[in-house]
């Protein structure tokens, strides 16, 4: 049980760092994805394709 909680927390923290790194790189292009619990959970579940999905969503919707 403790290993599963550790794995989930590790995935959430790692995805928050991934979003932060992406925002630093994409700031000059004005493609910043906000770091909130929805985007962090989406990236934690889907991984790197989740970031690409959020970028495409931002390009087409906003």
C-alpha positions as CSV (number, residue, x, y, z in Angstrom):
1,X,0.0,0.0,0.0
2,X,2.8,2.4,0.9
3,X,4.6,1.7,-2.4
4,X,1.5,2.6,-4.4
5,X,1.2,5.9,-2.6
6,X,4.9,6.6,-3.1
7,X,4.5,5.8,-6.8
8,X,1.5,8.2,-7.2
9,X,3.2,11.0,-5.3
10,X,6.4,10.6,-7.3
11,X,4.4,10.7,-10.6
12,X,2.5,13.9,-9.5
13,X,5.7,15.7,-8.4
14,X,7.6,14.6,-11.6
15,X,4.7,15.8,-13.8
16,X,4.7,19.2,-12.0
17,X,8.4,19.6,-12.7
18,X,7.8,18.5,-16.4
19,X,5.1,21.2,-16.7
20,X,7.4,23.8,-15.1
21,X,10.2,23.0,-17.5
22,X,7.9,23.1,-20.4
23,X,6.6,26.5,-19.3
24,X,10.2,27.9,-19.1
25,X,10.9,26.7,-22.6
26,X,7.6,27.7,-24.1
27,X,7.4,31.2,-22.5
28,X,8.8,33.1,-25.5
29,X,6.2,31.4,-27.8
30,X,3.4,32.3,-25.4
31,X,2.3,28.7,-25.1
32,X,2.3,28.5,-21.3
33,X,0.2,25.8,-19.7
34,X,-1.0,26.7,-16.2
35,X,0.2,24.4,-13.4
36,X,-2.9,23.4,-11.5
37,X,-4.2,20.1,-10.1
38,X,-6.1,19.3,-13.3
39,X,-3.1,19.7,-15.7
40,X,-0.7,18.0,-13.2
41,X,-3.1,15.0,-12.8
42,X,-3.6,14.8,-16.6
43,X,0.2,14.8,-17.2
44,X,0.7,12.3,-14.4
45,X,-1.8,9.9,-15.9
46,X,-1.0,10.4,-19.6
47,X,2.7,11.3,-19.4
48,X,4.4,13.2,-22.2
49,X,1.5,12.8,-24.7
50,X,-0.6,14.6,-22.1
51,X,1.6,17.7,-22.5
52,X,1.2,17.5,-26.3
53,X,-2.5,17.2,-25.9
54,X,-2.7,20.2,-23.6
55,X,-0.6,22.2,-26.1
56,X,-2.9,21.3,-29.0
57,X,-5.9,22.1,-26.9
58,X,-4.4,25.5,-26.1
59,X,-3.6,26.2,-29.7
60,X,-7.1,25.3,-31.0
61,X,-9.4,26.5,-28.1
62,X,-7.6,29.5,-26.7
